[in-house]
C-alpha cells in the first residue's frame, strides 16, 4: 500500500476527521488491525490566514508546494 501524504492544519478538527475516515476505510477494506500508512504535515493556519488576508497568493502557493515537497521527501 502506498503512503498517503496529508496536509492538515487548515483546521485541526478537519485534519482529525480526514485521518479518522481514511483509517476507517482501510480497516473496513482490509480488516483486523490494519491502518493507513500516512504522513501528516500540520500547518499553522494563522500563517495561512495571514497570507490570505494580505492577498499574498504566490507566497501561499509556494508555501503549500513546499509542504507537499516535504511530504514527498518523507515518503508520501
Phi and psi restraints in degrees (range 20) as a CNS / XPLOR table:
assign (resid 1 and name C) (resid 2 and name N)
       (resid 2 and name CA) (resid 2 and name C) 1.0 -73.9 20.0 2
assign (resid 2 and name N) (resid 2 and name CA)
       (resid 2 and name C) (resid 3 and name N) 1.0 152.0 20.0 2
assign (resid 2 and name C) (resid 3 and name N)
       (resid 3 and name CA) (resid 3 and name C) 1.0 -83.4 20.0 2
assign (resid 3 and name N) (resid 3 and name CA)
       (resid 3 and name C) (resid 4 and name N) 1.0 129.4 20.0 2
assign (resid 3 and name C) (resid 4 and name N)
       (resid 4 and name CA) (resid 4 and name C) 1.0 -87.3 20.0 2
assign (resid 4 and name N) (resid 4 and name CA)
       (resid 4 and name C) (resid 5 and name N) 1.0 137.6 20.0 2
assign (resid 4 and name C) (resid 5 and name N)
       (resid 5 and name CA) (resid 5 and name C) 1.0 -106.1 20.0 2
assign (resid 5 and name N) (resid 5 and name CA)
       (resid 5 and name C) (resid 6 and name N) 1.0 128.8 20.0 2
assign (resid 5 and name C) (resid 6 and name N)
       (resid 6 and name CA) (resid 6 and name C) 1.0 -127.8 20.0 2
assign (resid 6 and name N) (resid 6 and name CA)
       (resid 6 and name C) (resid 7 and name N) 1.0 123.4 20.0 2
assign (resid 6 and name C) (resid 7 and name N)
       (resid 7 and name CA) (resid 7 and name C) 1.0 -89.9 20.0 2
assign (resid 7 and name N) (resid 7 and name CA)
       (resid 7 and name C) (resid 8 and name N) 1.0 114.6 20.0 2
assign (resid 7 and name C) (resid 8 and name N)
       (resid 8 and name CA) (resid 8 and name C) 1.0 -114.8 20.0 2
assign (resid 8 and name N) (resid 8 and name CA)
       (resid 8 and name C) (resid 9 and name N) 1.0 -178.3 20.0 2
assign (resid 8 and name C) (resid 9 and name N)
       (resid 9 and name CA) (resid 9 and name C) 1.0 99.3 20.0 2
assign (resid 9 and name N) (resid 9 and name CA)
       (resid 9 and name C) (resid 10 and name N) 1.0 -6.2 20.0 2
assign (resid 9 and name C) (resid 10 and name N)
       (resid 10 and name CA) (resid 10 and name C) 1.0 -60.6 20.0 2
assign (resid 10 and name N) (resid 10 and name CA)
       (resid 10 and name C) (resid 11 and name N) 1.0 -30.3 20.0 2
assign (resid 10 and name C) (resid 11 and name N)
       (resid 11 and name CA) (resid 11 and name C) 1.0 -159.2 20.0 2
assign (resid 11 and name N) (resid 11 and name CA)
       (resid 11 and name C) (resid 12 and name N) 1.0 135.5 20.0 2
assign (resid 11 and name C) (resid 12 and name N)
       (resid 12 and name CA) (resid 12 and name C) 1.0 -63.6 20.0 2
assign (resid 12 and name N) (resid 12 and name CA)
       (resid 12 and name C) (resid 13 and name N) 1.0 -26.2 20.0 2
assign (resid 12 and name C) (resid 13 and name N)
       (resid 13 and name CA) (resid 13 and name C) 1.0 -65.8 20.0 2
assign (resid 13 and name N) (resid 13 and name CA)
       (resid 13 and name C) (resid 14 and name N) 1.0 -43.4 20.0 2
assign (resid 13 and name C) (resid 14 and name N)
       (resid 14 and name CA) (resid 14 and name C) 1.0 -70.0 20.0 2
assign (resid 14 and name N) (resid 14 and name CA)
       (resid 14 and name C) (resid 15 and name N) 1.0 -34.6 20.0 2
assign (resid 14 and name C) (resid 15 and name N)
       (resid 15 and name CA) (resid 15 and name C) 1.0 -61.3 20.0 2
assign (resid 15 and name N) (resid 15 and name CA)
       (resid 15 and name C) (resid 16 and name N) 1.0 -42.0 20.0 2
assign (resid 15 and name C) (resid 16 and name N)
       (resid 16 and name CA) (resid 16 and name C) 1.0 -60.5 20.0 2
assign (resid 16 and name N) (resid 16 and name CA)
       (resid 16 and name C) (resid 17 and name N) 1.0 -44.4 20.0 2
assign (resid 16 and name C) (resid 17 and name N)
       (resid 17 and name CA) (resid 17 and name C) 1.0 -62.7 20.0 2
assign (resid 17 and name N) (resid 17 and name CA)
       (resid 17 and name C) (resid 18 and name N) 1.0 -46.4 20.0 2
assign (resid 17 and name C) (resid 18 and name N)
       (resid 18 and name CA) (resid 18 and name C) 1.0 -59.7 20.0 2
assign (resid 18 and name N) (resid 18 and name CA)
       (resid 18 and name C) (resid 19 and name N) 1.0 -47.7 20.0 2
assign (resid 18 and name C) (resid 19 and name N)
       (resid 19 and name CA) (resid 19 and name C) 1.0 -58.4 20.0 2
assign (resid 19 and name N) (resid 19 and name CA)
       (resid 19 and name C) (resid 20 and name N) 1.0 -45.6 20.0 2
assign (resid 19 and name C) (resid 20 and name N)
       (resid 20 and name CA) (resid 20 and name C) 1.0 -64.8 20.0 2
assign (resid 20 and name N) (resid 20 and name CA)
       (resid 20 and name C) (resid 21 and name N) 1.0 -46.1 20.0 2
assign (resid 20 and name C) (resid 21 and name N)
       (resid 21 and name CA) (resid 21 and name C) 1.0 -67.1 20.0 2
assign (resid 21 and name N) (resid 21 and name CA)
       (resid 21 and name C) (resid 22 and name N) 1.0 -40.0 20.0 2
assign (resid 21 and name C) (resid 22 and name N)
       (resid 22 and name CA) (resid 22 and name C) 1.0 -59.7 20.0 2
assign (resid 22 and name N) (resid 22 and name CA)
       (resid 22 and name C) (resid 23 and name N) 1.0 -47.2 20.0 2
assign (resid 22 and name C) (resid 23 and name N)
       (resid 23 and name CA) (resid 23 and name C) 1.0 -70.0 20.0 2
assign (resid 23 and name N) (resid 23 and name CA)
       (resid 23 and name C) (resid 24 and name N) 1.0 -32.5 20.0 2
assign (resid 23 and name C) (resid 24 and name N)
       (resid 24 and name CA) (resid 24 and name C) 1.0 -63.8 20.0 2
assign (resid 24 and name N) (resid 24 and name CA)
       (resid 24 and name C) (resid 25 and name N) 1.0 -40.6 20.0 2
assign (resid 24 and name C) (resid 25 and name N)
       (resid 25 and name CA) (resid 25 and name C) 1.0 -64.8 20.0 2
assign (resid 25 and name N) (resid 25 and name CA)
       (resid 25 and name C) (resid 26 and name N) 1.0 -42.2 20.0 2
assign (resid 25 and name C) (resid 26 and name N)
       (resid 26 and name CA) (resid 26 and name C) 1.0 -62.9 20.0 2
assign (resid 26 and name N) (resid 26 and name CA)
       (resid 26 and name C) (resid 27 and name N) 1.0 -45.4 20.0 2
assign (resid 26 and name C) (resid 27 and name N)
       (resid 27 and name CA) (resid 27 and name C) 1.0 -61.8 20.0 2
assign (resid 27 and name N) (resid 27 and name CA)
       (resid 27 and name C) (resid 28 and name N) 1.0 -41.2 20.0 2
assign (resid 27 and name C) (resid 28 and name N)
       (resid 28 and name CA) (resid 28 and name C) 1.0 -64.2 20.0 2
assign (resid 28 and name N) (resid 28 and name CA)
       (resid 28 and name C) (resid 29 and name N) 1.0 -41.1 20.0 2
assign (resid 28 and name C) (resid 29 and name N)
       (resid 29 and name CA) (resid 29 and name C) 1.0 -77.1 20.0 2
assign (resid 29 and name N) (resid 29 and name CA)
       (resid 29 and name C) (resid 30 and name N) 1.0 -38.4 20.0 2
assign (resid 29 and name C) (resid 30 and name N)
       (resid 30 and name CA) (resid 30 and name C) 1.0 -106.3 20.0 2
assign (resid 30 and name N) (resid 30 and name CA)
       (resid 30 and name C) (resid 31 and name N) 1.0 -20.8 20.0 2
assign (resid 30 and name C) (resid 31 and name N)
       (resid 31 and name CA) (resid 31 and name C) 1.0 76.7 20.0 2
assign (resid 31 and name N) (resid 31 and name CA)
       (resid 31 and name C) (resid 32 and name N) 1.0 -178.7 20.0 2
assign (resid 31 and name C) (resid 32 and name N)
       (resid 32 and name CA) (resid 32 and name C) 1.0 58.1 20.0 2
assign (resid 32 and name N) (resid 32 and name CA)
       (resid 32 and name C) (resid 33 and name N) 1.0 -135.4 20.0 2
assign (resid 32 and name C) (resid 33 and name N)
       (resid 33 and name CA) (resid 33 and name C) 1.0 -100.0 20.0 2
assign (resid 33 and name N) (resid 33 and name CA)
       (resid 33 and name C) (resid 34 and name N) 1.0 15.5 20.0 2
assign (resid 33 and name C) (resid 34 and name N)
       (resid 34 and name CA) (resid 34 and name C) 1.0 -65.9 20.0 2
assign (resid 34 and name N) (resid 34 and name CA)
       (resid 34 and name C) (resid 35 and name N) 1.0 144.7 20.0 2
assign (resid 34 and name C) (resid 35 and name N)
       (resid 35 and name CA) (resid 35 and name C) 1.0 -145.1 20.0 2
assign (resid 35 and name N) (resid 35 and name CA)
       (resid 35 and name C) (resid 36 and name N) 1.0 167.6 20.0 2
assign (resid 35 and name C) (resid 36 and name N)
       (resid 36 and name CA) (resid 36 and name C) 1.0 -78.6 20.0 2
assign (resid 36 and name N) (resid 36 and name CA)
       (resid 36 and name C) (resid 37 and name N) 1.0 132.5 20.0 2
assign (resid 36 and name C) (resid 37 and name N)
       (resid 37 and name CA) (resid 37 and name C) 1.0 -70.2 20.0 2
assign (resid 37 and name N) (resid 37 and name CA)
       (resid 37 and name C) (resid 38 and name N) 1.0 117.7 20.0 2
assign (resid 37 and name C) (resid 38 and name N)
       (resid 38 and name CA) (resid 38 and name C) 1.0 -147.6 20.0 2
assign (resid 38 and name N) (resid 38 and name CA)
       (resid 38 and name C) (resid 39 and name N) 1.0 137.3 20.0 2
assign (resid 38 and name C) (resid 39 and name N)
       (resid 39 and name CA) (resid 39 and name C) 1.0 -116.0 20.0 2
assign (resid 39 and name N) (resid 39 and name CA)
       (resid 39 and name C) (resid 40 and name N) 1.0 122.9 20.0 2
assign (resid 39 and name C) (resid 40 and name N)
       (resid 40 and name CA) (resid 40 and name C) 1.0 -108.3 20.0 2
assign (resid 40 and name N) (resid 40 and name CA)
       (resid 40 and name C) (resid 41 and name N) 1.0 124.3 20.0 2
assign (resid 40 and name C) (resid 41 and name N)
       (resid 41 and name CA) (resid 41 and name C) 1.0 -110.1 20.0 2
assign (resid 41 and name N) (resid 41 and name CA)
       (resid 41 and name C) (resid 42 and name N) 1.0 109.4 20.0 2
assign (resid 41 and name C) (resid 42 and name N)
       (resid 42 and name CA) (resid 42 and name C) 1.0 -96.4 20.0 2
assign (resid 42 and name N) (resid 42 and name CA)
       (resid 42 and name C) (resid 43 and name N) 1.0 117.2 20.0 2
assign (resid 42 and name C) (resid 43 and name N)
       (resid 43 and name CA) (resid 43 and name C) 1.0 -87.2 20.0 2
assign (resid 43 and name N) (resid 43 and name CA)
       (resid 43 and name C) (resid 44 and name N) 1.0 160.6 20.0 2
assign (resid 43 and name C) (resid 44 and name N)
       (resid 44 and name CA) (resid 44 and name C) 1.0 -86.4 20.0 2
assign (resid 44 and name N) (resid 44 and name CA)
       (resid 44 and name C) (resid 45 and name N) 1.0 109.1 20.0 2
assign (resid 44 and name C) (resid 45 and name N)
       (resid 45 and name CA) (resid 45 and name C) 1.0 -63.8 20.0 2
assign (resid 45 and name N) (resid 45 and name CA)
       (resid 45 and name C) (resid 46 and name N) 1.0 -24.8 20.0 2
assign (resid 45 and name C) (resid 46 and name N)
       (resid 46 and name CA) (resid 46 and name C) 1.0 -59.0 20.0 2
assign (resid 46 and name N) (resid 46 and name CA)
       (resid 46 and name C) (resid 47 and name N) 1.0 -38.1 20.0 2
assign (resid 46 and name C) (resid 47 and name N)
       (resid 47 and name CA) (resid 47 and name C) 1.0 -66.1 20.0 2
assign (resid 47 and name N) (resid 47 and name CA)
       (resid 47 and name C) (resid 48 and name N) 1.0 -43.8 20.0 2
assign (resid 47 and name C) (resid 48 and name N)
       (resid 48 and name CA) (resid 48 and name C) 1.0 -60.5 20.0 2
assign (resid 48 and name N) (resid 48 and name CA)
       (resid 48 and name C) (resid 49 and name N) 1.0 -48.3 20.0 2
assign (resid 48 and name C) (resid 49 and name N)
       (resid 49 and name CA) (resid 49 and name C) 1.0 -62.0 20.0 2
assign (resid 49 and name N) (resid 49 and name CA)
       (resid 49 and name C) (resid 50 and name N) 1.0 -37.8 20.0 2
assign (resid 49 and name C) (resid 50 and name N)
       (resid 50 and name CA) (resid 50 and name C) 1.0 -63.8 20.0 2
assign (resid 50 and name N) (resid 50 and name CA)
       (resid 50 and name C) (resid 51 and name N) 1.0 -44.3 20.0 2
assign (resid 50 and name C) (resid 51 and name N)
       (resid 51 and name CA) (resid 51 and name C) 1.0 -63.0 20.0 2
assign (resid 51 and name N) (resid 51 and name CA)
       (resid 51 and name C) (resid 52 and name N) 1.0 -40.8 20.0 2
assign (resid 51 and name C) (resid 52 and name N)
       (resid 52 and name CA) (resid 52 and name C) 1.0 -62.8 20.0 2
assign (resid 52 and name N) (resid 52 and name CA)
       (resid 52 and name C) (resid 53 and name N) 1.0 -47.2 20.0 2
assign (resid 52 and name C) (resid 53 and name N)
       (resid 53 and name CA) (resid 53 and name C) 1.0 -58.9 20.0 2
assign (resid 53 and name N) (resid 53 and name CA)
       (resid 53 and name C) (resid 54 and name N) 1.0 -36.7 20.0 2
assign (resid 53 and name C) (resid 54 and name N)
       (resid 54 and name CA) (resid 54 and name C) 1.0 -86.1 20.0 2
assign (resid 54 and name N) (resid 54 and name CA)
       (resid 54 and name C) (resid 55 and name N) 1.0 5.2 20.0 2
assign (resid 54 and name C) (resid 55 and name N)
       (resid 55 and name CA) (resid 55 and name C) 1.0 53.2 20.0 2
assign (resid 55 and name N) (resid 55 and name CA)
       (resid 55 and name C) (resid 56 and name N) 1.0 35.0 20.0 2
assign (resid 55 and name C) (resid 56 and name N)
       (resid 56 and name CA) (resid 56 and name C) 1.0 -95.1 20.0 2
assign (resid 56 and name N) (resid 56 and name CA)
       (resid 56 and name C) (resid 57 and name N) 1.0 68.0 20.0 2
assign (resid 56 and name C) (resid 57 and name N)
       (resid 57 and name CA) (resid 57 and name C) 1.0 -67.9 20.0 2
assign (resid 57 and name N) (resid 57 and name CA)
       (resid 57 and name C) (resid 58 and name N) 1.0 -33.4 20.0 2
assign (resid 57 and name C) (resid 58 and name N)
       (resid 58 and name CA) (resid 58 and name C) 1.0 -67.8 20.0 2
assign (resid 58 and name N) (resid 58 and name CA)
       (resid 58 and name C) (resid 59 and name N) 1.0 -43.6 20.0 2
assign (resid 58 and name C) (resid 59 and name N)
       (resid 59 and name CA) (resid 59 and name C) 1.0 -65.3 20.0 2
assign (resid 59 and name N) (resid 59 and name CA)
       (resid 59 and name C) (resid 60 and name N) 1.0 -37.1 20.0 2
assign (resid 59 and name C) (resid 60 and name N)
       (resid 60 and name CA) (resid 60 and name C) 1.0 -63.6 20.0 2
assign (resid 60 and name N) (resid 60 and name CA)
       (resid 60 and name C) (resid 61 and name N) 1.0 -45.7 20.0 2
assign (resid 60 and name C) (resid 61 and name N)
       (resid 61 and name CA) (resid 61 and name C) 1.0 -61.6 20.0 2
assign (resid 61 and name N) (resid 61 and name CA)
       (resid 61 and name C) (resid 62 and name N) 1.0 -43.4 20.0 2
assign (resid 61 and name C) (resid 62 and name N)
       (resid 62 and name CA) (resid 62 and name C) 1.0 -62.5 20.0 2
assign (resid 62 and name N) (resid 62 and name CA)
       (resid 62 and name C) (resid 63 and name N) 1.0 -41.8 20.0 2
assign (resid 62 and name C) (resid 63 and name N)
       (resid 63 and name CA) (resid 63 and name C) 1.0 -63.3 20.0 2
assign (resid 63 and name N) (resid 63 and name CA)
       (resid 63 and name C) (resid 64 and name N) 1.0 -48.7 20.0 2
assign (resid 63 and name C) (resid 64 and name N)
       (resid 64 and name CA) (resid 64 and name C) 1.0 -65.7 20.0 2
assign (resid 64 and name N) (resid 64 and name CA)
       (resid 64 and name C) (resid 65 and name N) 1.0 -35.2 20.0 2
assign (resid 64 and name C) (resid 65 and name N)
       (resid 65 and name CA) (resid 65 and name C) 1.0 -63.4 20.0 2
assign (resid 65 and name N) (resid 65 and name CA)
       (resid 65 and name C) (resid 66 and name N) 1.0 -40.4 20.0 2
assign (resid 65 and name C) (resid 66 and name N)
       (resid 66 and name CA) (resid 66 and name C) 1.0 -66.8 20.0 2
assign (resid 66 and name N) (resid 66 and name CA)
       (resid 66 and name C) (resid 67 and name N) 1.0 -34.8 20.0 2
assign (resid 66 and name C) (resid 67 and name N)
       (resid 67 and name CA) (resid 67 and name C) 1.0 -63.8 20.0 2
assign (resid 67 and name N) (resid 67 and name CA)
       (resid 67 and name C) (resid 68 and name N) 1.0 -44.8 20.0 2
assign (resid 67 and name C) (resid 68 and name N)
       (resid 68 and name CA) (resid 68 and name C) 1.0 -60.5 20.0 2
assign (resid 68 and name N) (resid 68 and name CA)
       (resid 68 and name C) (resid 69 and name N) 1.0 -40.8 20.0 2
assign (resid 68 and name C) (resid 69 and name N)
       (resid 69 and name CA) (resid 69 and name C) 1.0 -64.3 20.0 2
assign (resid 69 and name N) (resid 69 and name CA)
       (resid 69 and name C) (resid 70 and name N) 1.0 -37.9 20.0 2
assign (resid 69 and name C) (resid 70 and name N)
       (resid 70 and name CA) (resid 70 and name C) 1.0 -62.4 20.0 2
assign (resid 70 and name N) (resid 70 and name CA)
       (resid 70 and name C) (resid 71 and name N) 1.0 -41.7 20.0 2
assign (resid 70 and name C) (resid 71 and name N)
       (resid 71 and name CA) (resid 71 and name C) 1.0 -63.2 20.0 2
assign (resid 71 and name N) (resid 71 and name CA)
       (resid 71 and name C) (resid 72 and name N) 1.0 -42.0 20.0 2
assign (resid 71 and name C) (resid 72 and name N)
       (resid 72 and name CA) (resid 72 and name C) 1.0 -63.1 20.0 2
assign (resid 72 and name N) (resid 72 and name CA)
       (resid 72 and name C) (resid 73 and name N) 1.0 -44.7 20.0 2
assign (resid 72 and name C) (resid 73 and name N)
       (resid 73 and name CA) (resid 73 and name C) 1.0 -63.5 20.0 2
assign (resid 73 and name N) (resid 73 and name CA)
       (resid 73 and name C) (resid 74 and name N) 1.0 -29.1 20.0 2
assign (resid 73 and name C) (resid 74 and name N)
       (resid 74 and name CA) (resid 74 and name C) 1.0 -79.2 20.0 2
assign (resid 74 and name N) (resid 74 and name CA)
       (resid 74 and name C) (resid 75 and name N) 1.0 -8.1 20.0 2
assign (resid 74 and name C) (resid 75 and name N)
       (resid 75 and name CA) (resid 75 and name C) 1.0 115.3 20.0 2
assign (resid 75 and name N) (resid 75 and name CA)
       (resid 75 and name C) (resid 76 and name N) 1.0 4.5 20.0 2
